């Protein structure tokens, strides 16, 4: 690891220690708990980080649940960073590389990541999840162009990569185009994410590019906001590539400012159950996954 990266990582480690020491106590009862990761913002869209378990209401199919798990320390994440490098990104790939590099540099100690570069091909780098930021940065800088946008297939492969991972699992996907030529359906992606409790963050970008004949307007896949909403992540749509680094950094900050809640379900019927998490304060907004499979 380079000296600059070690220094930055060390700074984040100190911050994490300070934040963790100030958190309310963690508690957990029962052996079967449905875990929910929640992001809380105020009316100005600022992150709220001083709540306790008593500040939340959790509902399973409309029925209030007793919170038996609560954490607000820095829970490590395992994340797949998906980067669309299809031909429409020709003029903006440098900004995308910079944004992804800033994201992986800011990963906290204990976090692990892999890169998924997709176009008409899908490539994972490195071979396994790693906490080595220098290695991740090197792979980000090597990301190159291709044709097509196999978005749904890449999401399916990313879910496969996370399947046997313990702890918090996240996909951060950037794309500037609709899915093309994937064999995987969108419905299957949503169901898999529900079943595996994977949080999906999505960044969509509306770009213009030259296809060899004329300028073409590219738009992000319209289903990305739904996927992010269903899984409790966030969706950001950009029109300027220079906003990419700050948006990737915003996602990283959110991921390390979230609450982990849980309850013990009374019914395990194998069905998809509707979830709702609310803050008791009316001026706060909570984002959390909207469903779980009661297995």
C-alpha positions, -999 to +999 in steps of 0.1 A: +000+000+000+014+034-009+022+060+018-006+083+007-031+055+008-019+043+042-022+078+056-058+082+042-068+047+055-053+055+089-073+087+090-105+069+083-096+043+110-093+070+136-126+085+125-143+051+127-129+046+162-142+079+174-177+073+159-179+038+172-170+049+208-199+074+207-226+049+196-254+036+218-249+000+229-256-028+205-281-055+215-294-086+199-317-114+211-329-145+194-312-166+168-333-159+137-334-122+129-344-103+098-318-076+094-326-043+079-301-016+069-316+019+071-304+053+059-319+083+077-319+119+063-335+151+074-355+176+053-323+190+039-311+155+029-284+155+055-275+122+071-288+118+107-266+098+129-278+102+165-308+080+167-315+050+190-336+018+185-365+036+202-366+062+174-377+036+148-409+017+140-406-015+120-436-032+103-439-067+087-469-068+065-483-038+084-478-054+118-455-036+143-424-056+153-402-054+184-367-044+174-343-071+188-312-060+169-297-025+167-263-013+156-249+021+145-212+015+147-192+011+115-203-023+102-179-036+075-192-040+040-184-063+011-191-045-021-190-051-059-183-019-077-199-023-112-187+001-139-204+004-173-176+010-199-197+006-230-189+027-261-212+055-249-187+062-221-159+070-245-157+107-236-163+102-198-142+071-188-115+092-171-141+108-148-156+074-141-122+060-132-115+089-109-148+085-092-144+047-086-108+053-074-120+078-048-146+053-036-122+024-031-096+046-015-122+057+011-132+021+021-130+016+058-107-010+075-125-043+073-143-034+041-137-056+011-144-050-026-142-063-062-145-045-094-170-056-121-163-040-155-191-047-179-200-038-215-206-067-240-183-086-217-183-090-179-150-090-160-143-092-123-111-079-108-093-091-087-102-128-084-115-125-049-127-097-026-099-077-011-092-049+013-060-039-006-068-004-018-037-001-040-047-033-058-083-021-063-070+013-076-048-005-101-077-024-115-099+007-117-072+024-138-071-005-161-108-004-169-113-001-206-140+002-233-162-024-249-195-025-268-230-032-256-245-030-220-251-064-204-264-047-173-287-074-159-263-102-166-236-082-147-260-077-118-267-114-117-230-122-117-224-097-090-251-113-068-235-147-075-201-132-063-217-121-030-238-152-024-215-169+001-202-137+017-210-131+054-221-098+067-233-067+049-234-071+011-236-042-013-236-036-051-227-001-064-236+000-101-229+028-125-245+028-159-253+053-187-275+030-208-304+006-208-298-031-207-289-048-240-285-085-248-287-098-213-301-133-207-312-124-172-346-108-165-350-078-143-376-096-122-350-123-114-325-097-103-350-081-079-360-115-064-324-125-060-316-092-042-346-097-019-337-133-011-300-125-004-306-092+013-281-073-009-284-035-009-280-020-044-269+016-050-272+029-085-258+059-103-273+067-137-258+090-162-274+107-192-246+110-217-240+121-253-216+103-275-206+100-312-215+066-327-193+071-358-221+088-377-239+113-354-242+124-318-265+101-298-282+106-265-278+078-240-301+074-209-296+051-179-318+020-175-352+032-162-355+003-138-324+011-118-344+034-094-368+006-086-340-018-079-323+006-055-356+014-038-366-022-033-333-031-017-329+000+005-301+016-015-301+049-032-304+062-067-286+092-082-291+104-118-264+128-132-262+149-163-226+161-158-197+136-156-178+159-133-203+151-106-193+115-106-165+117-080-187+136-054-216+111-060-194+080-055-181+097-023-217+104-011-225+067-015-194+057+005-204+082+033-239+068+034-228+032+036-208+040+067-235+061+084-263+036+084-283+018+111-287-020+113-321-030+127-336-064+132-366-083+144-375-119+150-403-129+125-433-149+138-440-165+104-417-182+080-439-191+051-413-188+023-432-158+009-421-123+001-432-100+030-436-063+028-414-043+051-416-007+063-393+012+085-403+047+098-386+072+121-409+085+149-397+120+141-419+133+113-392+154+098-369+124+090-369+101+060-359+065+062-346+044+033-346+007+039-354-025+019-391-029+012-394-066+015-378-099+026-383-136+019-396-152+051-376-184+051 
